[in-house]
Amino acid sequence: MAVTAAIAVAAGLAAGWYLRAEFPALLFSSPSIAGKKKKNKKKKSTSSAVSQDPDPISVTSTGVGDGGGPGVYETKKAIDEYVQFHFGDPQEVLPWRDGPREALRFTERCADLCAEHCKLVASGKWEITAAEDEKGAPRSPHLHRSGKSGLALDVGCAVGGASFELTKHFRDVVGVDFSQSFVTTANLMKRVGSLQYTSVTEGTMVESRQTSALDPGIDRQRVEFFVADACALPKSMMLGGSAPADSELFGKYGRHDAVLAANLLCRLPDPEHFLMACARLVRPDGVLVLVSPYSWLEQWTPKHKWLGGGGGHKSSDVIKALLESTAGGFDFVTQNDLPFLIKEHDRKFQWGVSHATVWRRRNPAVHTGEP
Ligand SMILES: C[S@@+](CC[C@H](N)C(=O)[O-])C[C@H]1O[C@@H](n2cnc3c(N)ncnc32)[C@H](O)[C@@H]1O
């Protein structure tokens, strides 16, 4: 972890340069100025063939097979890709008629999944039949009508897209990520409500773009972002945690109605450690939503820590065995496939299909012997 932290800090300095260089108007503009910018839904500047990026690691893609490791998420390229992925206008992300449109709005679909199942758990109807699952569970317009309550946690939130979406359904939302640059960008989005980013056309040719206005159902003020390591979350975030020195930051958070970990597991150095801590993050009868393409790579996770895919066992089976163990503390609810699309340049994309699994935290008051 010390090595990864050192990479993150070094890359964070580079990213600090990036935020100053790329977002000066946003860093020093007032929210009211940004409000005017929001009305300019699609503001494009002319293409530029000049790459002024002095940092060699910032050309590393977030895509698999291009290096990898935690430092990738501190880079200019990663910030641009994720701002576009989480907040970009769908038409700009995918201008191709024949492209996989169902892979758009990934963060919204992740947040909806958390809300749907919290609602079903609360109503006592948490087992979805296969037929209902096929048809698709109720979506956000239905959920919007209900009053907001509860606390949701988005672990590995990146630039915050799913965290903002969660505010449509939950009263309080916390997003945490290991990348200082991502958390800084998420906080900038929270403060300003819109971001400029660079979209790669081809090679070093880029366009400067502005994100669309956020959905009016999103309340940016009800989300907080912090840097934290999913494999070493502060004790005060955990169920039964005492009030250690870091409680000032995390003290009011302890029992989460919903915890989302989207495309996180196979980017962790010790995913089992994170999974086994989830019982102390989610309140009894609360919901854990894991979304992962199980894209295991040694750059992020040493092979002996992979939860599957290393021979013999599939990740979904390993995760089920861990979470349904006594110490794991969860019951399986349902599963789904969640496609996603990250644009690398105008003619190249990362298309993936994550496996979404929903888990209900066993209630120790009902199930004796649970943690
Ligand atoms: C593939 S991205 C997914 C981001 C976002 N959840 C999404 O679905 O778009 C993985 C994220 O996990 C974060 N991450 C990696 N290791 C982490 C750790 N140990 N603790 C917290 N976040 C971590 C990265 O910084 C990155 O934001």
The ligand as an SDF file (V2000), in Angstrom:
LIG
                    3D

 27 29  0  0  0  0  0  0  0  0999 V2000
  -12.5940    1.4390  -12.5770 C   0  0  0  0  0  0  0  0  0  0  0  0
  -12.7500    2.8530  -11.5780 S   0  0  0  0  0  0  0  0  0  0  0  0
  -14.5050    2.8540  -11.1930 C   0  0  0  0  0  0  0  0  0  0  0  0
  -14.9970    4.2070  -10.7420 C   0  0  0  0  0  0  0  0  0  0  0  0
  -16.5010    4.3280  -10.5330 C   0  0  0  0  0  0  0  0  0  0  0  0
  -16.9820    3.5890   -9.4090 N   0  0  0  0  0  0  0  0  0  0  0  0
  -17.2440    3.9270  -11.7630 C   0  0  0  0  0  0  0  0  0  0  0  0
  -17.9340    2.9350  -11.7180 O   0  0  0  0  0  0  0  0  0  0  0  0
  -17.1220    4.6220  -12.7800 O   0  0  0  0  0  0  0  0  0  0  0  0
  -12.0340    2.2950  -10.0570 C   0  0  0  0  0  0  0  0  0  0  0  0
  -12.0480    3.3650   -8.9880 C   0  0  0  0  0  0  0  0  0  0  0  0
  -11.6140    2.8030   -7.7590 O   0  0  0  0  0  0  0  0  0  0  0  0
  -10.7090    3.6820   -7.1540 C   0  0  0  0  0  0  0  0  0  0  0  0
   -9.8490    2.9060   -6.2720 N   0  0  0  0  0  0  0  0  0  0  0  0
   -8.8280    2.0780   -6.6130 C   0  0  0  0  0  0  0  0  0  0  0  0
   -8.2860    1.5500   -5.5020 N   0  0  0  0  0  0  0  0  0  0  0  0
   -8.9710    2.0460   -4.4490 C   0  0  0  0  0  0  0  0  0  0  0  0
   -8.8880    1.8790   -3.0470 C   0  0  0  0  0  0  0  0  0  0  0  0
   -7.9440    1.0940   -2.4950 N   0  0  0  0  0  0  0  0  0  0  0  0
   -9.7490    2.5390   -2.2660 N   0  0  0  0  0  0  0  0  0  0  0  0
  -10.6860    3.3520   -2.8020 C   0  0  0  0  0  0  0  0  0  0  0  0
  -10.8230    3.5520   -4.1180 N   0  0  0  0  0  0  0  0  0  0  0  0
   -9.9690    2.9120   -4.9290 C   0  0  0  0  0  0  0  0  0  0  0  0
   -9.9720    4.3370   -8.2810 C   0  0  0  0  0  0  0  0  0  0  0  0
   -9.3340    5.5280   -7.8970 O   0  0  0  0  0  0  0  0  0  0  0  0
  -11.1170    4.5330   -9.2750 C   0  0  0  0  0  0  0  0  0  0  0  0
  -11.7810    5.7260   -9.0150 O   0  0  0  0  0  0  0  0  0  0  0  0
  1  2  1  0
  2  3  1  0
  2 10  1  0
  3  4  1  0
  4  5  1  0
  5  6  1  0
  5  7  1  0
  7  8  2  0
  7  9  1  0
 10 11  1  0
 11 12  1  0
 11 26  1  0
 12 13  1  0
 13 14  1  0
 13 24  1  0
 14 15  1  0
 14 23  1  0
 15 16  2  0
 16 17  1  0
 17 18  1  0
 17 23  2  0
 18 19  1  0
 18 20  2  0
 20 21  1  0
 21 22  2  0
 22 23  1  0
 24 25  1  0
 24 26  1  0
 26 27  1  0
M  CHG  2   2   1   9  -1
M  END
$$$$
